[in-house]
Amino acid sequence: MGLILTIETATEICSVALALNGNIISIRENEKGNSHSANVAVFIDEVLKESGKLPSDIEAVAISKGPGSYTGLRIGVSSAKGLCYALNIPLIAIDTLKSMSVGFLQMSKIEKDSLLCPMIDARRMEVYSAFYYSDLNVFRDVKAEIVDETTYADYLNEYKIYFFGNGAVKCREVLGNYENAIIVEDILLSAKNMVKLAEEKFNNNEFENTAYFEPFYLKDFIAAKPVVKGLY
C-alpha cells in the first residue's frame, strides 16, 4: 500500500493521520471546531515529523469528501489538492458517511441483517444520512432530510437500525418510540477510519482528477446575511 496521508475535516473535528501499509503510524486530532484552517497544515507537519517521514515519502493523499460542513470541506480539500500538486501524487476521495460507518463497526457489535445509518448534523432537525449493510454495501444513498417520527418508519418496521454520528443524538426523541431504532453516541469522524477505505482505492488505482475534484456538498452553500447595526 505504501504511505498514505488521510485528512478529515467534514465536521467540527479536524483529524490527520499517516498510515504505512495500512497501519497508522501517527495521528493528530482536535474536536474544538472552527479551527481547521489553523490546524490542518500543523497536523500534517507534526505527523510527518513524529513518524520520521518527509513529504516526498507520501504516496497518496486521501480526503474525506463529504457531505458535511461547507467550510470544513473546502479547507480539507484545498490542503489535500495542494499536497498532491506539489508532490505529484494521486488524490483519493473517501465518502464521509462510509468512513463513519467503518469507525462504528470497529467499536460496536451489531446484530445480523441490521442496517447502519450514519448521520451528520445539518442544523435544526435536518441531517445528512445514508444506509449501509453491515458489509458496507449501500442500502440507500446519501440524502439531506428533515427527520420526524415518520421519516424512517418503513425501514424501522422491517430492520433493526443503528443510528450514530453527531446528527443521531438530536434525533433520539423522534426515533425513540421505535423498538428497532438504536441510537449510539460517541461515534466521531476520524482520519484513522479512512485508512481501510483509502487502502482499497489505492490498490485499485481509484484516484480523482486533482484539477477538477470538488467536495460532495450535497446542498448549496447559503451565506448568512450580515447584520449591521442601524441598517435593519
C-alpha positions in Angstrom: 0.0 0.0 0.0 2.8 2.5 0.8 2.5 5.7 2.8 -0.9 7.5 2.7 -1.9 10.7 4.4 -5.6 10.9 5.4 -7.4 14.2 6.2 -10.8 14.5 7.8 -12.4 18.0 8.1 -16.0 17.4 7.2 -17.4 18.3 10.6 -16.2 20.1 13.7 -13.4 17.6 14.1 -10.0 18.2 12.4 -8.1 14.9 12.1 -5.0 14.0 10.2 -3.4 10.5 10.1 -0.4 8.9 8.4 -0.6 5.2 7.6 2.1 2.9 6.3 0.9 -0.4 4.7 -2.5 0.0 6.3 -1.2 0.7 9.8 -1.5 4.1 11.5 1.9 5.4 12.5 0.9 8.9 13.6 -2.3 10.9 14.2 -3.4 14.3 15.3 -7.0 15.3 16.2 -8.9 18.3 17.5 -12.6 18.3 18.4 -13.0 22.0 19.2 -14.3 23.0 15.8 -13.8 26.2 13.8 -10.0 25.7 13.8 -9.4 23.7 10.7 -7.6 26.4 8.8 -5.2 26.8 11.7 -4.7 23.1 12.4 -4.5 21.1 9.1 -1.1 22.3 8.0 0.3 22.0 11.5 -1.1 18.5 12.0 0.4 17.4 8.7 3.8 18.7 9.7 3.5 17.0 13.1 2.6 13.5 11.9 5.4 13.6 9.4 8.0 14.7 12.0 6.7 12.2 14.6 7.0 9.3 12.1 10.3 10.4 10.8 8.9 10.8 7.2 9.4 13.5 4.6 6.6 15.0 2.4 8.3 13.3 -0.5 7.7 9.9 1.1 3.9 10.3 0.9 2.5 8.2 -2.0 -1.1 9.4 -1.9 -3.4 11.8 0.0 -6.9 10.7 1.0 -9.6 13.3 1.8 -13.0 12.9 3.4 -15.1 14.3 0.5 -18.4 14.9 2.3 -21.2 15.6 2.9 -20.6 17.9 5.8 -19.5 21.4 6.7 -19.0 23.6 3.6 -16.1 25.5 5.1 -14.5 22.4 6.6 -14.7 20.5 3.3 -13.2 23.4 1.4 -10.3 23.7 3.8 -9.6 19.9 3.8 -9.8 19.5 0.0 -7.7 22.6 -0.7 -5.0 21.2 1.6 -5.1 17.8 0.0 -5.0 19.1 -3.5 -2.1 21.4 -2.7 -0.1 18.5 -1.5 -1.0 16.3 -4.5 0.1 19.1 -6.9 3.3 19.8 -5.1 4.3 16.2 -4.7 2.8 14.9 -8.0 0.9 12.1 -6.1 -2.7 10.9 -6.5 -5.7 12.1 -4.7 -8.2 9.7 -3.1 -11.7 10.7 -2.1 -13.5 8.9 0.7 -17.2 9.1 1.4 -17.6 10.7 4.8 -20.6 8.7 5.9 -19.0 5.4 4.9 -15.8 6.3 6.8 -18.0 7.0 9.8 -19.5 3.5 9.4 -16.1 1.9 9.4 -15.4 3.6 12.7 -18.7 2.4 14.1 -18.1 -1.2 13.1 -14.6 -1.1 14.7 -16.2 -0.1 18.0 -19.5 -1.9 18.1 -21.0 -5.3 17.7 -24.2 -5.4 15.6 -26.9 -7.9 15.0 -27.0 -9.8 11.8 -29.2 -8.4 9.0 -29.3 -5.0 10.7 -28.6 -1.6 9.0 -26.2 1.2 9.7 -27.3 4.8 9.5 -24.5 7.4 10.0 -25.8 10.9 10.5 -24.1 14.3 10.2 -25.9 17.3 11.8 -27.1 19.7 9.1 -28.7 22.1 11.6 -32.1 22.1 13.2 -33.7 18.8 12.6 -32.0 18.2 9.2 -29.3 15.6 8.8 -27.1 14.1 6.1 -27.6 10.4 6.2 -27.2 7.1 4.3 -28.0 3.5 5.0 -25.4 0.6 4.7 -25.5 -3.1 5.2 -23.0 -4.5 7.8 -20.6 -5.3 4.9 -20.7 -1.5 4.0 -22.5 -2.1 0.8 -25.1 0.7 0.2 -28.7 0.1 1.1 -29.8 3.7 0.5 -27.8 6.5 -1.0 -26.9 9.8 0.8 -29.7 12.3 1.4 -30.3 15.6 3.2 -33.5 15.2 5.1 -35.6 16.6 7.9 -36.2 13.9 10.5 -39.5 13.4 12.2 -41.4 10.4 13.6 -42.3 9.1 10.2 -39.0 9.6 8.2 -37.7 6.1 8.6 -40.9 4.3 9.6 -40.9 1.9 6.7 -37.3 0.9 7.3 -37.7 0.5 11.0 -40.7 -1.7 10.6 -38.5 -4.2 8.8 -34.9 -3.7 10.1 -33.0 -3.1 13.2 -31.1 0.2 12.5 -28.1 1.6 14.3 -28.1 5.4 14.2 -24.9 7.2 15.0 -22.9 10.4 14.4 -23.4 14.0 15.6 -26.8 14.1 13.8 -28.2 11.0 15.6 -28.3 12.2 19.1 -30.6 15.1 18.3 -33.0 12.6 16.7 -33.3 10.5 19.8 -36.7 11.9 20.8 -38.4 11.4 17.4 -36.9 7.9 16.9 -37.1 6.7 20.5 -40.6 5.1 20.1 -39.3 2.5 17.6 -38.0 -0.7 19.1 -35.7 -1.3 16.2 -34.0 2.1 16.5 -30.7 2.0 18.4 -29.0 5.4 19.0 -25.3 5.1 19.6 -23.3 8.0 21.0 -19.6 8.9 20.8 -19.0 7.7 17.3 -16.9 10.5 15.8 -15.3 11.1 12.5 -11.6 10.4 12.4 -8.9 10.2 9.8 -8.0 6.8 11.2 -11.3 5.4 9.9 -10.4 6.4 6.4 -7.3 4.2 6.2 -9.0 0.9 5.2 -11.1 2.6 2.5 -8.1 4.5 1.2 -6.0 1.4 1.0 -8.7 -0.3 -1.1 -8.8 2.6 -3.5 -5.1 2.9 -3.7 -4.6 -0.7 -4.5 -7.3 -0.4 -7.2 -5.9 2.8 -8.7 -9.2 4.6 -7.9 -7.9 8.2 -8.0 -9.5 11.6 -8.5 -8.7 14.1 -11.2 -7.0 16.6 -8.8 -7.6 19.6 -11.0 -11.4 19.1 -11.2 -12.2 17.4 -8.0 -14.8 19.2 -5.7 -16.2 18.2 -2.3 -19.6 16.5 -2.2 -21.6 19.3 -0.5 -25.0 17.7 -1.2 -26.6 21.1 -0.5 -25.7 24.5 -1.9 -23.9 26.9 0.5 -26.1 29.7 1.8 -24.2 32.5 3.4 -25.8 34.2 6.4 -26.8 37.8 5.9 -24.6 40.1 7.9 -26.5 42.3 10.4 -25.1 45.8 10.6 -26.4 47.9 13.5 -28.6 50.7 12.2 -29.4 49.1 8.8 -32.1 46.7 9.9 
